[in-house]
């Protein structure tokens, strides 16, 4: 079903969708089905193919060698990639932007990020600072022309594989409120290693999201040149984090829609092929009603996501609406993928069918980029302050 999408998307967006869909069918789905059940990361060849498609530079201006597309295009592409493998729909965010950077930093990093030659990871969360970003404890102390970083970060996906870790740390412990004491740093490292003095990482064992690894990262007197302070000014880190939250929430909503759509499409195919009591189970009202509910929720989640992306593209303040899209789409993804398991029956609980991957990965969308509970708080605060 593409009727609503075709109304919300212009011809260019539809072309992006169709081209990405072909890429997913040919490149992503076969690898995901082979590697994910064995907890194997995506291949270097697949990442190279993403580079060739220009997917790391979707949101980067043409001035910096990017594609210069809008957030709606980003959402369309992210949905299609995530329909194949959530990890692939996520890794494209390791290009795209360097929030708050100086012009000099933009010219140094963005062109290489757009081409996929330099990819970032992001270190925000800590053992005691998840949803409460302002509670972070990693310290960055000025020492001449350098900063010295000490502390620990959690949930840093792609930390080892990245070329630099965009790290947020406390530069002023006495700041009031505390978030005004947070600053961002570009911590460079060789891709594929933690081979930098004082930097180390431990992989976190996850139940899903197997296409790339997530890390606990330790900073032990890691020295960073002062010119790697993002924006060139201390105390701007919290605002830089907030700057990409609208983009991040739309991205996550689109990824969630992709997962839900994967479960729906696979369940439709299975229901038409699976025969019980001498007829396809798609003829049973119980199954038909499940499919109808699943399709309705997927269409509603996609429409909301695309409308919010459109609002952001037009310069409208849409922080609460982006939270709504992320909240609704992620909740839909968990429900729809769970129903997909149910339609597949016992086979759905095996790794023989992709629907179990969608189910495991969908659960994560309610947690990362701000939990469902945090999204509700943002929405309620906006409603009650108006």
Residue pairs with C-beta under 8 A, 6 or more apart in sequence:
1 295
1 299
4 299
4 302
4 303
5 14
5 17
5 302
5 306
6 14
8 303
8 306
8 307
8 310
9 17
9 72
9 76
9 306
12 73
13 72
13 73
13 76
16 69
16 73
16 76
16 77
17 76
17 77
17 80
20 53
20 76
20 77
20 80
20 81
21 80
21 83
23 49
23 53
23 80
24 80
24 81
24 83
24 84
25 84
27 46
27 49
28 46
28 81
28 84
28 85
28 88
29 84
29 85
29 354
31 42
31 43
31 46
31 85
32 84
32 85
32 87
32 88
32 211
32 354
32 357
33 354
34 40
35 41
35 42
35 43
35 210
35 211
36 85
36 210
36 211
36 357
37 351
37 357
39 210
40 210
41 87
41 210
41 211
41 212
41 213
42 85
42 87
42 88
42 91
42 211
42 212
46 88
47 91
47 116
50 56
50 88
50 91
50 92
50 116
51 115
51 116
51 117
54 67
54 114
55 77
55 81
55 92
55 95
55 116
56 92
56 94
56 95
56 96
56 113
56 114
56 115
56 116
56 119
57 65
57 66
57 67
57 95
57 96
57 113
57 114
57 115
57 116
58 66
58 67
58 69
58 73
58 74
58 77
58 92
58 95
58 96
59 66
59 67
59 69
59 71
59 74
59 96
59 97
59 247
60 66
60 67
60 68
60 95
60 96
60 97
60 110
60 113
60 114
61 68
61 110
62 68
64 106
64 107
64 110
64 111
64 114
65 110
65 111
65 114
65 115
66 110
66 114
67 114
70 309
70 313
71 247
71 250
71 309
71 312
71 313
72 306
72 309
72 310
72 313
74 96
74 247
74 250
74 251
74 254
74 309
75 250
75 251
75 253
75 254
75 305
75 306
75 309
76 254
76 306
77 92
78 89
78 92
78 251
78 254
78 255
78 258
79 89
79 254
79 255
79 257
79 258
79 261
79 302
79 305
80 89
80 258
81 88
81 89
81 92
81 258
82 88
82 89
82 90
82 254
82 255
82 256
82 257
82 258
82 259
82 262
83 89
83 258
83 259
83 261
83 262
83 265
84 258
84 262
85 211
85 357
86 208
86 209
86 211
86 255
86 258
86 259
86 361
86 364
86 365
87 209
87 210
87 211
87 212
88 211
89 254
89 255
89 258
90 157
90 209
90 211
90 212
90 255
91 119
91 158
91 211
91 212
93 248
93 251
94 113
94 119
94 120
94 121
94 158
94 162
95 113
95 114
95 116
95 119
95 120
96 113
96 247
97 244
97 247
98 105
98 106
98 109
98 110
98 113
98 120
98 166
98 230
99 184
99 230
99 240
99 241
99 243
99 244
100 184
100 230
100 231
100 236
100 239
100 240
100 243
101 109
101 110
101 230
101 231
102 231
102 232
104 227
105 186
105 230
105 231
105 232
109 118
109 186
112 118
113 119
113 120
118 163
118 164
119 158
119 161
119 162
119 163
119 191
120 162
120 163
120 164
120 165
120 166
121 156
121 157
121 158
121 159
121 161
121 162
121 164
121 165
121 166
122 156
122 165
122 166
123 138
123 153
123 156
123 159
123 165
123 166
123 167
123 168
123 187
123 217
124 133
124 136
124 153
124 168
124 241
125 133
125 153
125 154
125 155
125 156
126 135
126 136
126 137
126 138
126 151
126 152
126 153
126 154
127 152
127 154
128 135
128 137
129 135
129 136
129 137
130 154
130 155
131 370
131 371
131 373
131 374
133 168
133 179
133 182
133 238
133 241
134 177
134 178
134 179
134 182
134 238
135 178
136 168
136 169
136 170
136 182
137 151
137 170
138 149
138 150
138 151
138 152
138 153
138 167
138 168
138 169
138 170
138 219
139 149
139 150
139 151
139 169
139 170
139 173
140 147
140 148
140 149
140 169
140 170
140 171
140 183
140 185
140 224
141 147
141 148
141 150
141 171
142 171
142 226
143 223
145 225
145 226
146 223
146 224
146 225
146 226
147 169
147 171
147 185
147 223
147 224
147 226
147 228
147 229
148 221
148 222
148 223
148 224
149 167
149 169
149 185
149 187
149 198
149 219
149 221
149 222
149 223
149 224
150 219
150 220
150 221
150 222
151 169
151 218
151 219
152 216
152 217
152 218
152 219
153 167
153 216
153 217
153 219
154 204
154 216
154 217
155 204
155 214
155 368
156 165
156 201
156 214
156 215
156 216
156 217
157 209
157 212
157 213
157 214
157 215
158 212
158 213
158 214
159 165
159 194
159 201
159 213
159 214
159 215
159 217
160 192
160 193
160 194
160 201
160 203
160 213
160 215
161 191
161 192
161 212
161 213
162 189
162 191
163 188
163 189
163 190
163 191
164 186
164 187
164 188
164 189
165 187
165 189
165 217
166 184
166 185
166 186
166 187
166 230
167 184
167 185
167 186
167 187
167 219
168 182
168 183
168 184
168 185
168 237
168 238
168 240
168 241
169 182
169 183
169 185
169 237
170 178
170 181
170 182
170 183
171 181
171 182
171 183
171 234
171 235
171 237
172 180
172 181
172 234
172 235
173 181
174 181
175 181
175 235
179 238
180 235
180 238
181 235
182 235
182 237
182 238
182 241
183 229
183 230
183 234
183 235
183 236
183 237
184 229
184 230
184 231
184 236
184 237
184 240
184 241
185 224
185 228
185 229
185 230
186 224
186 228
186 230
187 196
187 199
187 222
187 224
187 228
188 196
188 228
189 195
189 196
189 199
190 196
194 200
194 201
194 217
196 222
197 221
197 222
197 223
198 219
198 220
198 221
198 222
198 223
199 217
199 218
199 219
199 220
199 222
200 217
200 218
200 220
201 215
201 216
201 217
201 218
202 215
202 216
202 218
203 213
203 214
203 215
204 213
204 214
204 215
204 216
206 214
207 360
207 363
208 357
208 360
208 361
208 363
208 364
209 360
209 361
209 364
230 236
230 237
230 240
231 240
245 319
245 322
245 369
245 370
246 312
246 318
246 319
246 322
247 312
248 369
249 322
249 323
249 325
249 326
249 369
249 370
249 375
250 305
250 308
250 309
250 312
250 322
250 325
250 326
251 369
252 326
252 329
252 330
252 365
252 368
252 369
253 301
253 304
253 305
253 308
253 322
253 325
253 326
253 328
253 329
253 330
254 305
254 309
254 329
255 365
256 301
256 326
256 329
256 330
256 332
256 333
256 362
256 365
257 298
257 301
257 302
257 305
257 329
257 332
257 333
259 333
259 337
259 358
259 361
259 362
259 365
260 294
260 297
260 298
260 301
260 329
260 332
260 333
260 336
260 337
260 358
260 362
261 298
261 302
262 337
262 354
262 355
262 358
263 294
263 336
263 337
263 339
263 340
263 355
263 358
263 359
263 362
264 291
264 294
264 295
264 298
264 336
264 340
266 340
266 344
266 353
266 354
266 355
266 358
267 290
267 291
267 294
267 339
267 340
267 343
267 344
267 355
268 282
268 291
270 343
270 344
270 347
270 353
270 355
271 280
271 281
271 282
271 287
271 291
271 343
272 280
272 282
273 280
274 280
274 281
274 345
275 281
281 287
281 343
282 288
282 291
287 343
290 339
290 342
290 343
291 343
293 339
294 336
294 339
294 340
297 332
297 335
297 336
298 332
298 336
300 328
300 332
301 325
301 328
301 329
301 332
301 333
302 329
304 324
304 325
304 328
304 329
305 325
305 329
307 321
308 318
308 321
308 322
308 324
308 325
311 318
311 321
312 318
312 322
319 378
319 382
320 378
320 379
320 382
320 383
323 370
323 375
323 376
323 378
323 379
324 375
324 379
326 369
326 370
326 375
327 372
327 375
327 376
327 379
329 365
330 362
330 365
330 366
330 372
331 366
331 372
333 358
333 362
333 365
333 366
334 359
334 362
334 363
334 365
334 366
336 362
337 355
337 358
337 359
337 362
338 359
340 348
340 355
340 358
340 359
341 348
341 349
341 355
341 356
341 359
342 348
344 353
344 355
347 353
348 355
348 356
348 359
349 356
350 356
351 357
366 372
370 378
